[in-house]
Each structure stands twice: as C-alpha cells, then as structure tokens.
Amino acid sequence: MFADEYGWWFSAEDNTYDPLSPSDVSKGYDESIELVKATFTNQGPFDGVLGFSQGACFLSILCALREQGYLSFKFAILVAAFKSRSSGHSIYYTEPITFPTLHVFGDTDRVIPKENSEDLLKHFSNHTTLNHPGGHFVPTQAPQKKVYIEFLEQFVKKT
C-alpha cells in the first residue's frame, strides 16, 4: 500500500495498510474509534452506516460495538468488506451480529477477493447479500439499486 493514503488505521509502523496480511499493528485505530463515538454523540442519531473496503472492515467492528451497546444504529451496509487481520481485533468476531446488514461484493474484485467478504458473512446472522459481476466499487446499476431499495425500505417509517 502507499504511505500517503488515508485509512481508519495502519497495519504497519510505516503508516501503510495491507488488508489481507495478518498484523499485530493497528496504528491509529483507537483514535478512529474515539472519533466515531464522538461523531455519534455530537451529530447523531444515525439510522444506518455505510462502509467501503477498509471502511467496511472498520464498520464490521462498529457492528460488534453496536451489539455490545456502545453505538446505536439500525442497519449497516458493508461494501467490499473483510475481517480485520489485526490480531487485537479478533475479539470483535466472536459473537454474532444480529441486526440487519447488507453485504455487497464483486466477483472480480482483485483488491478484496469475494472469498474474504464471504468469510465475514459467517459473523452476521441477519444479513442480505448483493453479489455483483464487477470489481472493487459500489455497483449502481438498476438490478443493484433494487436490492438497496428493498433493504432500506424496512427502515422507512410508513405514515
């Protein structure tokens, strides 16, 4: 990865991040958690949260924190998500995530192979999946939009 990239945390002391390699480093992670908690307190409430790539990995951890009562939101959308390989984060994958989540991943994603996204699904018991034929992006074609709409409709208040 590149040293000038931004991220929720770095997996190496040189401020780089490798999403698929195990690491004992999670530099900046605690600051990111505190930023999110402060944002929820100062700018919330939020109905849902969306994360892409490392943001979706981070969101999987936020989902575990939500299950533990540290955050409050109704749903999560995780695009190109994967389990954190930081050793200290394994505690977030021990209990099932039970609230509604939508997991979006591409068949030809070369950054986060779909097998990594599928592996994360084991930890979510109330999930919807959207598998698309593309790569590492948020799909927006009509068939995918239909899945997003159907997922989000359950959170819209009917009057």
N, C-alpha and C positions, 0 to 999 in steps of 0.2 A: 504494500500500500504506500501512499505518499505522505510525507511528513507535513505537508501544508493542507491536508484535508481536515475537515471538521468532523467530530463524532461525539457520541454520548460518553465514550470512554476509549482509552487506547489500551491495546493488549501487549504493548512493548514499551520499554522505558524511553525509546527514541520518538515517542508520540506517533506511532503508526498503529494500524489495526489490521489484523488478519482474521476474518470472520470464521474460518474453518479450522484454525490451528489451536490446540489447547494452550492455555497460558495461565500463569499464576499472577499476572499483572492485570489490573483493571484501573489504570491511572485516569482520574477524573470522574470515576463512577459515582463516588459519594457526593461530589458536588452536583452532578446531574440529578441524582435522586432528590437532593435538597431543593434544587431549582424547580423540579416538577411539583414537589409538595408545596412550595411557596406559591407557585402558579395556581395550583388547585385552591389554595386558601384565599389568595388575593384576587383571583379572576374567575373562579368557578361560580356556580357549579357547571359541570360539563356533562352532556348526555353520553358522549362517546369519545373515543380516542382512536386515531389512525396512525399507524407507523409503517414506514417503508425501509426494508433492508435492515441496517443496524438499528434504525428507529423501531422496526417491528420486533427485533430481538429484545430491545430495551422495553418495548411495550409488553412482551411476554412476561418480563419481570414485574412490570407495573401491574399486570393482571394478577400475579401472585400476591402482590402487596394489597391489591383491592380485596382479594379473598380473605386476607388477614385483617381487613378493616382499616388499613392506613390511607386508602384513597376511595373515592366514591365516583363511579361512572357506570352507566347501564350496559354498554357494549364496547367491543373493540374490533377494529378492522386491521388485520396484520397482513401486509403485502411483502412477499419475498422474505418471510420470517424464518428464523432458525434459532436453535437453542444456543445460548451463550456458552462459549468454550472456556470462559474464565472460571478457574477452579472454585473461587469463592461464591459463584452464582449457582452452583449445583443445588443449594438449599431451596431455590425457587421452583424446582421441578420435581418436588417430592409429593405434593398434594395436587389433586385435580383442580383445574379451573372450571367452575360450574356455570358461570354466567354466559350469555350469548356472545359468540365471536364469529367473525368471518375471516377465513384464511384464503388468500389469493396467491397463486404461484404459477409460474410458467414452465412448460415442458422443455423449453430450450434455454432456460436461464443458466448462463455459464458463470455468473458471479456467486449465486446461491443456488446450487442444484436442487431441483424439486424434491429429491430424496431428503434433503435437510429440512425443508418445510414440512414434508410429510412426517418426518420423525418428531417434530414439535407437536403435531396433532394429537399424539398419544396423551398429552398432558391436559387436553381440553375436552370436556365431556359434553358440551353443548355447542358444538361448532358446525358451521356451514362452510363448505369449501367451494372455491371457484378456481378451477384449473383451466388455464388458457394455453393456446399453442405457441405463445410468444416467449420472450426472454425476460430480462431484468427491468421491468417497467410496470406501471399501473395501467392495466388494459381498460379501454374506454369504448369499445365497440358496442353496438346495440345489444348483443346477447349478454355481454358482461354487465352493462348498465341495468338490464332486467334483474340480474342476481342482486346487485347492490340495492336496487329499489325494493325488491321483495324482502331483503334482510332488514332494511331500515324502516319499512312500513310498520313493523311490530313495535316501534318506539314512538310512533306518531300518535298524539292524542286525538281521538275522534270526538267531534263535537256534535 
